[in-house]
Amino acid sequence: MGFFDSEIVQQEARQLFEDYQSLIQLGADYGKFDREGKKLFIDRMEEMMDRYRVFMKRFELSEDFMAKMTVEQLKTQLNQFGVTPQQMFDQMHVTLERMKAEVDK
């Protein structure tokens, strides 16, 4: 069975995408959140990034051809912006840390 044939992988990918989309939509109103709402949003974004990092690691460790192609496509897309997947995660972490510092002021 291929990596993407797994119902668990498909469900996890779908849930990750839906959760991410919901957070992005919610984030549009970030400036209107009170302090606790901002903290909660940041926590959810950190959880999302952790889930995404684990999901991507599973792709990287897989021997499945399509999983490897997906990783290469992501690297190619990010490379167009001059970043690696690790740099993307690092930058998101820096951004979330700045958001935390701003909330704690």
Steps between C-alpha positions, in 0.01 A plus 500: 500500500628846411538780750196688367289183482484488877164620626672623817743714299217638288289581805795661679589710195139610458469592869830687497393699194154578643644606836758718327236668283284566807792655687591721205141623474490560875835676484350767275337640815811461718520875563152495652582223749546577867823395670378149587360450151837592349678257734257224405546571129880489535477171691283350224744618234789340689306175524423519128866552413600204719241280327616617159865438588420142609290440189781624275754285685284196425517593130878534519543163672267316265641281226190568288579670168203740520592604853855574385364697204278703733801593713696598189210712373480683832874561495478632143210730584673637809826535310323746270471723806858429602420285804527138604228313692710536818535873444123522450441331836768712666348821363153400617643431845667844506174662391300323770761596763469865393123475523533356852734779605258759365209345690703491823579874486 
